[in-house]
């Protein structure tokens, strides 16, 4: 066998490819960040999330030898690092938006980023109190859970809810880009896609998490439980006269207090309301409002089960098996 290494592309071919790529960049300004300086770092934002998880659930992530004697120093160190990293990423996200404006003044972005980061950090005690209710809701709602420790350490639904609640506070404060990067990271980790703009009440539980989708304008009350594969989505996307999607409208459902939605149910539309204490069965498709206290289910499908000694010729003709 020959041990010769594959030759590199000729310089002329490489130069031609570079020229072709440059033509692509110049012909379409979308999907590149050339001649612009400011952009938040996805990696740094994920580090912000990891710091938040350590602060919100001390002892479960990061350092595990915490005691009453060292907790104050530990949390102070985490908060200081978080403040620095979050302020920088918020500032970059603000500057990224301002950069598109001619003769933009970036100095206010730094002041505003510090103010927003300070406001967000001040909300952490309240945020943690709400998350404890979510942890308890998971324990109360899942008979397979053996402890709160198991839920905090292992449940993907709690991870998705935790990151959502932090991102939602930043979204409410008007921080661009950062909240969405946070929740999409959680989506990749937990399998649940919760837009940071959604409004979700206390004691929220997502069982199994995989495939859950909650849209930007969804409103969810307290003590709501969703199973895997549930979609709270838009029925349609209204467009303007130019054919562009109209943004900022109520497109996603409202789920009132105490509702349970079972696996793979799809609920669509901004005017759709699931009334309080309703139970929505698995795999249903809902595009209209459901009164309070309702039970919604599909008719059971017809099943045929052939005994082991069933005639092979009949089995071959049973198209519905």
Secondary structure, 3 states (H helix, E strand, C coil): CCCCCCCCCCHHHHHHHHHHHHHHHHHCCCCCCCCCCCCCCHHHHHHHHHHHHHHHCECCECCCCCCCCCHHHHHHHHHHHHHHHHHHHHHHHHHHHHHCCCCCCCHHHHHHHHHHHHHHHHCHHHHHHHHHHHHHHHHHHCCCCCCHHHHHHHCHHHHHHHHHHHHHHHHHCCCCCHHHHHHHHHHHHHCCEECCCCEECCCCEEECCCCCEECCCCEECCCCEEECCCEEECCCCCECCCCCECCCCCCCCEECCCCEECCCCEEECCCCEECCCCEECCCCEECCCECCCCEECCCCCCCCCCCCCCCHHHHHHCCCC
